[in-house]
Amino acid sequence: MVHQQRSQSRLSPYSDTTDMNDDIVTLLAPRLAYFAGVARTEHVTRAAHEMQVPQSTLSRAMARLEQDLGVDLFARHGRTVSLTPAGRTFLTSVERALAEIERAADEVRADADAATGKVAFGFLHTMGAETVPALIHAFRADHPRVRFSLVQNYGEAMLEGLRAGELDLCLTSPIPDAPDLVARRLDEQKLRLVVPADHRLAARRRVRLAEAADESFVTLEPGYGLRRITDALCSEAGFRPKVAFEGEEAETLRGLVAAGLGVALLPPPAVPRPGVVELTVTAPRAVREIGVAWLDGHPDTPPVAAFKKFLLSRRGNLLP
């Protein structure tokens, strides 16, 4: 059976497919639920009563929907209507689309629920072994059902995650200074000069960083916060580090140091690593500041607000 085409279609002047698709979505979206209601009851008056809208509004919406599509969706029989073949085809997709919208609405409502909602939380790789598990354990003592989406990454990538709406909060270092972000200092972490166990400095407990000026360094890749801190501390000590290897994980760097491939400035390990000695740096002051950041002006859901408040309450007591 050939569907009857209306002679005046609002879509016919369009030749660009992308523009046409964008326009049809804008035109149709507000009327899809009305269409499904009329199709379900096969009666405009009854559908208007169930959806609590004026019958005249519903009738005009259906007529405009058919005009916009350029296809008859209903056959009219006095006060009742029935779906045409085109209408039945359209209803199948409309019901699927409406169900997906309802599922998405349920999901975002669930994520915002104060008791069972979700926090998208980013943190540095070096925070993953001890710091973040301890923080979440402590937080869930009072919020046992809040869920977390955890993302480990380097600082710049996490800040982009905040801007993209993929993260609610992140623990990072150095603390960012950007007009679109809010950041608060929470704690500082001492950095140590890590050397091989058989290194000339291994018998020492403390060292000035300048004493490592001639050493080969293993560091994180450019763009990582700890790399910027390493470069800045070496510059303050009067030299530019000779970088032999670059990596993405602090523990990988420790492995390279243990293999005798260089020295590194690193935060303390979660578990002592055989084959290396960790020396306190007396000059310059070797620390990195740890802070929490979020997107300025971004409204918090109740679970995000609660976790942010918890993190801010841990100032000076963030690290294990």
N, C-alpha and C positions, 0 to 999 in steps of 0.2 A: 504494500500500500504506500503510495507516495504521500509524504507529508505536505500539507498545504502551506505554501510560502506566502507570507504577507507581502503586499506590494511595496510598502514603505518601511524599510528596515533602517534603524538609526545607525547600524553598523556598516551598511554597504558602502559609504563614502571612503572608508578606511582601506588603505592598501598595505600599510606596514603591519606585519603580524604582531610584533611585540607591542606596539601602541594599541592595537585592537584588543589584545588579550588583557592589557592593563585596564583599558576602558570598560570591557565587559565585566571584569571582576568588580570594579567600582559600581557599575550599574546594577549588577545582580545581587550582590552580597546582602543588602538590607532586606531583600524580598524572598530569600530562600526559605526561611522558616515559615513565612506566610504560605508559600507554595506547598510546602510539605504538609501544613495543617489542612489546607483545602483538599489536597490529594488524599489525605487520610480519611477525612469525613465525607468527601464527595458532596459537600453542601456548604455554600458560602456562609449562610446565616449561622449554621451550627459551628463552623470553624471560627467565625468572628466572635461568637459567644465564648467558646473555649479559650481563645487567645486574648479575650477582653480587649478587642479593638472594634471600632465602628465597622458595620458591614460595608458601608460606602468606601471606607479606606481600603478594606481588603479587596473589594471588587476592582477599584482603580489600580491597586498594586498588581493584581493578576493580569489586568489588561495591559498595563505598562510592561510587565515582564514578557508577555508574549510579543508585544511590539518591539522591545529591545532585542529579543532573540530572533524575531522574524519567523516564528513557528507557532502554530496553534498547539497549546498544551492540554486544553480542555475542550470537550464537546459539551455544550450547554443544553439542558433539558428542563426548561422552566426554572424551578428553584434549585434543582440538583445539577451536578456536573459529573462528568466521567473523564478519565485520562485518555488522551489520544495515544497512539503508539509512541509518538515523540515525547509525550508527557511521561509515559512509563519509563522510557529510557532516561529521561532527565531526572526523574524521582530517585532512581537507583543511585546515581552519583550524588544528588543533593543530600540524601539520607546519610551516605557515607561521609560527606564533607561536614555535615552538622554533627555527626557522632565524633569526628576527629576534633572539631572545635570544642565540643563538650569535654572530651578527654583532656585537651590542652588546658581548659579552664580549671578542671579538677586538679590537674598537676600543679599549676601555679598557685592555686589556693592551698594545696597541701604543702608546697615548699614554703609558704608564708605563715603557716600555722605556728603559733607561739610554742606549742609543746612538741610538735613532731616535724617542724619545718627543716629546711636545709640551708647550710652555709657552704658557699664555694670559697675555699680557703687555700691560698697559695703560700709556699714557703721555700726557702733555700734548701738545696740538697743536704747541706751540712746540719740543717735543723731536723732532719727526718728521723734520725736514729733514736734520739732521746727527747729533745725539746718538745716537738709537736705531739708525740704520743702522750707525754706527761701533761701537757696543757689540756688536751682533749679529755683525758681521764679525769682531771680535776674539774673541768667545766661540766662534764656529764654527771658529776655527783649531784648537782642541782637541776640539770636539764638532761635526764637520762635518755630521752627519746629523740633529741635533736640529731639530725643526720648531717654528715659532712661529705662534700665532694672535694677531695684533696688533690692538689696539683703541686708537684715539685718542679722547680725551674730556676733559672738564673734571674737576677733582679729585673733587667730591662724587659724580659719576656713577660714577667708577672705584671709589670706596670702596664704593658700593652693589654694584658688580660683584663685588668681593671677597666681600662678605657673602652674595651670591646664589650663589657658587660658579662664577661665569662667568669670573673672572680668578684667576690664581695669584699674580701680583705686579703692582705698578704703581709707576711713577715719578710723583711728584706734588709739588705745592707749594700752600700751606704744608704742612709735615709734620704729619700728623694726630695728634691726641691723643685716643684713644678706647679704652675698656677692652677692646673686642673685637678690636682691631688691634695689630699690632706694626709700628713704623716706625723706620727708621734714617736719620740724616742722611748724605748722600753728598757734597754739594758745595753751593756757593752761586753764584749768577749775578747779575752786576751789572745793574741796570736803568738805562736812559738816558731822559732827557727828549727825545722826538722832536718836532721842530718843522718847519714848512714852510721850504723853502729861502730864501724871501724874508721870513722872520719877523724881528722886531726883535732876537731873541736868536741868530739863525743865525750871526752872525760870531763868537760866543763858542765856547770849547771846554768850559768848565765853567760851572755855574750852581747857585745855591741854589734848591731847589724853591719856596721862598717867593716867588721872583721870578716864578713862573707863577701866583700866586694869582688874578689877574684874567683868566686865560685860560679859554677853553672847552676841555674835555677830551673826548677820545674814549676810551672804555674798553670792556672786556669786560662782559658782562651780569652782574647780581648772581648770586651763587652760584659764579662762577669764582674760583679762588684768587688770580689776578693782580688781579682787581677788589678783593678784600678788602685785598690788599697796597697797592694804589694809594690806596684810601680811608684806610688806616692811615698811610701816609707823608705824605699831604696833611694829615691831622689833626696829625701830629707837627710839620709845618712851619707849623701855625697857621691852616689854612684848610680849608674843605670844597669839593671840586672842583665846578665847574659843568659838569655832564655834558651835552654836546650830542648825542652819538651813542653807542649801545651796539652791540657786535657779538659775534661768537663766534670770530673768528680774528685773531691778532696782525697778520698781513700785510694783512688787510682794514683794520685800524685804521691801519696805515702809509699805505695808499692814501688814506684819509680825511684824514690829516695832510697828505699831499702835495697834496691838493686844496684845502688851506687851510681845512679845516673844524674845526680844533682842534689841540691838542697831546696827547701820550700818554706814559705811562711804560711802556716795553717792554723786553724782553730784546734782546740784539743779534740782528740778522737773519742768516740763513744766507748771503744774498747782499745786498750794498748796494742800497738802494732809491733810485732817482733822485727828486729833488724834496723830499727831507727831509734834515735835519741832526740828528745824534744827539749829544747833549750829556751829558758826565759830570756827575752830580749829586753835589755836594760835601757837602750837608747837607739833610736827614738822610742817614744812610748808606742808600743805596738798593740793596738786594739782595733776592733771594728765595732761600730755602733749598730745595734739591731733595733729596727722600728717597725711599726705597723702602719700600713697605708691603705687608703680607700679613695674612691672617686668623689671629688667635691660636689655637693649638691645632690648626690645620688640617695634617694630615700631607702632607708633600711627596713627590711622585714623584721618582725619581732625576734626571730632567732638570730639574725645577724646583729641586731642591736644588742641583744644579750651577750653574744660572744665578744663583740667589740668592747662592751663595758668590762667584761671579764679580763680581756687582754690588757686594757688600760689599768686595771687594778693590780696587774703584775709588774708594774714599773719597778725596776731594780731587783726583781725576783723572778725574771723570766726564765733564766737558764738553770738547768739542773745543778 
